[in-house]
Amino acid sequence: MRVGLLALLCCCYCQMAVAELLRIGFGTHKPPYIFEGEPRGLEYDVVMAAATRGGLQLTPYYAPMERLHLMLARGELDAIATTGMQSGVPAFYSDTYIEYHNVAVALASRHLSILSFADMRRYSISTYQRARYLLGSEFQSMAERNPLYREEALQINRNRLLYSGRVDLIIGDLRIFKYFNTQVADQVDVTQALTYFSLFSSTPYSVGFRQASQRDAFNQGLKVLRESGDYVRIEQRYAEP
């Protein structure tokens, strides 16, 4: 009896030890990908599900992306989401787990003509933090030469700036932009006609880990998530109505 009880306790301990507890950073509120302070969102659900299937247990921490990259470099976080090798921060980067689809948006009343990133140099621009590193070398070159270029920690601010006419262009993921329109409709006129400039390829994102073993475990869990069909089911949960 005592031997059986000991075996049972050992079994329970092993099961508890399987999931490694890690502190992971997510960006600030950007639905439908991340709902800050809530355990949900397209990106949140994918990362958490992949980690679980890889034997990792994650505790979320929310902060602006610039701060998250600094915290990862300092060892204050075990991992951060929505990043990649081009971020410039040394880490072990996972396989791509999600892609964002960025567009440049202007009020139609501005009558802007933009055929390339170089054309953006003369306009005031608002986009998300670290976009200058994540959207390619041509975009980075434009951003570094444009004194009217700015990056916002709170992505909802872009919608306010655009519709109030305080910037010429905003750049961001189309799903995030459309979602925040519903949040600022009582503050600015979101019925204004818009012009969209589709100059960007899709932006792949990874999770950056401090240890290679954690990255490998996540990759394995992501593979299981995709092969099981659960990844598609998560996407469908956040599809536009």
C-alpha positions as CSV (number, residue, x, y, z in Angstrom):
1,M,0.0,0.0,0.0
2,R,2.8,2.4,1.0
3,V,4.6,1.5,-2.2
4,G,1.5,2.2,-4.3
5,L,0.9,5.5,-2.7
6,L,4.5,6.5,-3.3
7,A,4.2,5.6,-6.9
8,L,1.1,7.6,-7.3
9,L,2.7,10.7,-5.7
10,C,5.7,10.3,-8.0
11,C,3.4,10.1,-11.0
12,C,1.6,13.3,-9.9
13,Y,4.9,15.1,-9.4
14,C,6.1,14.1,-12.8
15,Q,2.9,15.4,-14.5
16,M,3.2,18.7,-12.6
17,A,6.9,19.0,-13.6
18,V,6.2,18.5,-17.3
19,A,4.9,22.1,-17.8
20,E,7.8,24.6,-17.4
21,L,6.6,27.9,-16.1
22,L,7.8,30.9,-18.1
23,R,7.0,34.6,-18.0
24,I,6.1,35.8,-21.5
25,G,5.6,39.4,-22.7
26,F,2.7,40.4,-24.9
27,G,2.2,43.9,-26.4
28,T,-0.5,46.3,-25.2
29,H,-4.2,46.1,-26.1
30,K,-4.6,45.3,-29.9
31,P,-7.7,43.3,-30.5
32,P,-8.5,40.9,-32.0
33,Y,-5.0,39.6,-31.4
34,I,-4.5,40.7,-27.8
35,F,-7.0,41.8,-25.3
36,E,-4.8,43.3,-22.6
37,G,-5.5,41.9,-19.1
38,E,-7.9,39.2,-20.5
39,P,-7.0,35.6,-21.3
40,R,-8.1,35.8,-24.9
41,G,-7.2,37.0,-28.4
42,L,-6.2,35.3,-31.7
43,E,-2.5,35.7,-31.0
44,Y,-2.8,35.0,-27.3
45,D,-4.8,31.8,-27.8
46,V,-2.3,30.5,-30.5
47,V,0.7,31.1,-28.3
48,M,-0.8,29.7,-25.2
49,A,-2.1,26.6,-27.0
50,A,1.2,25.9,-28.7
51,A,3.1,26.3,-25.5
52,T,0.8,23.9,-23.6
53,R,1.2,21.3,-26.3
54,G,4.9,21.7,-26.1
55,G,5.0,21.2,-22.3
56,L,5.4,24.9,-21.4
57,Q,3.3,26.9,-19.0
58,L,3.2,30.7,-19.7
59,T,2.4,33.6,-17.4
60,P,1.5,36.7,-19.4
61,Y,2.9,40.2,-18.9
62,Y,1.7,43.2,-20.9
63,A,3.8,46.2,-21.9
64,P,4.7,48.3,-25.0
65,M,6.9,46.4,-27.4
66,E,10.0,48.6,-26.9
67,R,9.9,47.8,-23.2
68,L,9.4,44.1,-23.8
69,H,12.4,43.8,-26.1
70,L,14.5,45.6,-23.5
71,M,13.2,43.3,-20.7
72,L,14.0,40.2,-22.8
73,A,17.5,41.4,-23.4
74,R,18.0,42.0,-19.7
75,G,16.7,38.6,-18.8
76,E,13.6,40.0,-17.0
77,L,11.3,37.9,-19.2
78,D,11.7,34.4,-20.5
79,A,10.0,35.1,-23.8
80,I,8.2,37.8,-25.8
81,A,5.6,37.4,-28.6
82,T,5.1,39.4,-31.8
83,T,8.8,39.7,-32.6
84,G,11.4,38.2,-35.0
85,M,15.1,38.0,-35.8
86,Q,14.9,41.4,-37.5
87,S,14.2,43.0,-34.1
88,G,17.9,43.1,-33.3
89,V,17.5,41.5,-29.9
90,P,19.5,38.3,-29.3
91,A,17.1,35.5,-28.6
92,F,16.1,32.0,-29.9
93,Y,13.2,32.7,-32.3
94,S,10.4,30.2,-32.9
95,D,8.9,29.3,-36.2
96,T,6.3,31.7,-37.5
97,Y,3.1,31.4,-35.5
98,I,1.1,34.3,-37.0
99,E,1.2,36.8,-39.8
100,Y,-0.1,40.4,-39.7
101,H,-1.3,42.2,-42.8
102,N,-0.2,45.9,-42.7
103,V,-1.6,48.7,-44.9
104,A,-1.1,52.4,-45.0
105,V,-4.3,54.4,-44.6
106,A,-5.0,58.1,-45.4
107,L,-8.1,60.2,-45.5
108,A,-9.4,60.3,-49.1
109,S,-9.7,64.1,-48.7
110,R,-5.9,64.4,-48.6
111,H,-5.6,63.1,-52.2
112,L,-2.3,61.4,-51.5
113,S,-0.4,59.5,-54.2
114,I,1.9,56.8,-52.7
115,L,3.5,54.2,-54.9
116,S,6.6,53.4,-52.8
117,F,8.0,53.8,-49.4
118,A,10.1,56.7,-50.6
119,D,6.9,58.6,-51.4
120,M,6.0,58.4,-47.7
121,R,9.0,60.5,-46.7
122,R,7.3,63.8,-47.0
123,Y,4.2,62.9,-44.9
124,S,3.5,62.7,-41.2
125,I,3.1,59.0,-40.2
126,S,1.9,57.2,-37.1
127,T,2.5,53.4,-36.7
128,Y,3.2,50.8,-34.0
129,Q,6.4,50.4,-32.0
130,R,9.4,48.8,-33.7
131,A,7.7,48.9,-37.1
132,R,10.9,50.5,-38.4
133,Y,12.7,47.2,-37.7
134,L,9.9,44.8,-38.7
135,L,8.7,46.2,-42.1
136,G,11.9,45.8,-44.1
137,S,15.0,47.8,-45.0
138,E,13.3,50.2,-47.4
139,F,10.7,51.2,-44.8
140,Q,13.4,51.6,-42.2
141,S,15.4,53.9,-44.4
142,M,12.3,56.1,-45.0
143,A,11.5,56.1,-41.3
144,E,15.0,57.2,-40.3
145,R,14.9,60.1,-42.8
146,N,11.4,61.3,-42.0
147,P,11.2,63.8,-39.1
148,L,7.4,63.4,-39.1
149,Y,7.5,59.7,-38.4
150,R,6.3,58.4,-35.0
151,E,5.6,55.1,-33.3
152,E,2.7,54.8,-30.9
153,A,2.7,52.4,-27.8
154,L,-1.2,52.5,-27.8
155,Q,-2.4,51.4,-31.2
156,I,-5.8,52.9,-30.7
157,N,-4.2,56.4,-30.9
158,R,-3.6,55.8,-34.6
159,N,-7.3,55.8,-35.4
160,R,-7.8,59.0,-33.4
161,L,-4.8,60.7,-35.2
162,L,-6.0,59.7,-38.6
163,Y,-9.7,60.7,-38.4
164,S,-8.9,64.0,-36.6
165,G,-6.5,64.9,-39.4
166,R,-3.4,65.2,-37.2
167,V,-1.3,62.8,-39.3
168,D,-1.3,62.2,-43.1
169,L,-0.9,58.4,-42.8
170,I,-1.2,55.6,-40.4
171,I,0.3,52.2,-40.8
172,G,-0.9,49.0,-39.1
173,D,-2.6,45.7,-39.4
174,L,-6.0,46.0,-41.1
175,R,-7.9,43.9,-38.5
176,I,-6.6,46.0,-35.6
177,F,-7.5,49.2,-37.4
178,K,-11.0,48.1,-38.2
179,Y,-11.6,46.9,-34.6
180,F,-10.5,50.2,-33.1
181,N,-12.9,52.1,-35.4
182,T,-15.7,50.8,-33.2
183,Q,-13.9,52.1,-30.1
184,V,-13.3,55.7,-31.3
185,A,-16.6,56.2,-33.2
186,D,-17.8,58.5,-30.4
187,Q,-14.7,60.6,-30.5
188,V,-13.9,61.1,-34.2
189,D,-15.8,60.8,-37.5
190,V,-15.1,57.3,-38.7
191,T,-17.4,57.6,-41.6
192,Q,-14.9,59.6,-43.6
193,A,-13.8,58.1,-46.9
194,L,-10.3,56.4,-46.8
195,T,-7.6,55.5,-49.2
196,Y,-5.6,52.3,-48.6
197,F,-2.1,51.7,-49.9
198,S,-1.1,48.0,-50.0
199,L,2.7,48.3,-50.2
200,F,3.5,45.7,-47.5
201,S,4.0,42.0,-47.7
202,S,2.5,40.0,-44.8
203,T,4.7,40.3,-41.7
204,P,5.5,37.0,-40.0
205,Y,6.0,36.9,-36.3
206,S,7.8,34.6,-33.9
207,V,8.2,34.2,-30.2
208,G,11.6,35.1,-28.9
209,F,12.9,32.8,-26.1
210,R,16.0,33.1,-23.9
211,Q,16.7,29.4,-24.2
212,A,16.9,27.2,-27.2
213,S,15.2,24.3,-25.4
214,Q,12.1,26.5,-24.8
215,R,12.0,27.5,-28.4
216,D,12.2,23.9,-29.5
217,A,9.4,22.9,-27.2
218,F,7.2,25.7,-28.5
219,N,7.9,24.8,-32.1
220,Q,6.9,21.2,-31.4
221,G,3.7,22.4,-29.8
222,L,2.9,24.7,-32.7
223,K,3.4,21.8,-35.1
224,V,0.9,19.7,-33.1
225,L,-1.5,22.6,-32.9
226,R,-1.5,23.0,-36.7
227,E,-1.7,19.3,-37.5
228,S,-4.7,18.8,-35.2
229,G,-6.7,21.5,-36.8
230,D,-7.0,23.4,-33.6
231,Y,-5.0,26.3,-35.1
232,V,-7.7,26.8,-37.7
233,R,-10.4,26.6,-35.1
234,I,-8.8,29.4,-33.1
235,E,-8.7,31.5,-36.3
236,Q,-12.4,30.9,-36.9
237,R,-13.1,32.0,-33.3
238,Y,-11.9,35.5,-34.2
239,A,-13.0,35.7,-37.8
240,E,-14.9,38.9,-38.7
241,P,-18.7,38.4,-38.5
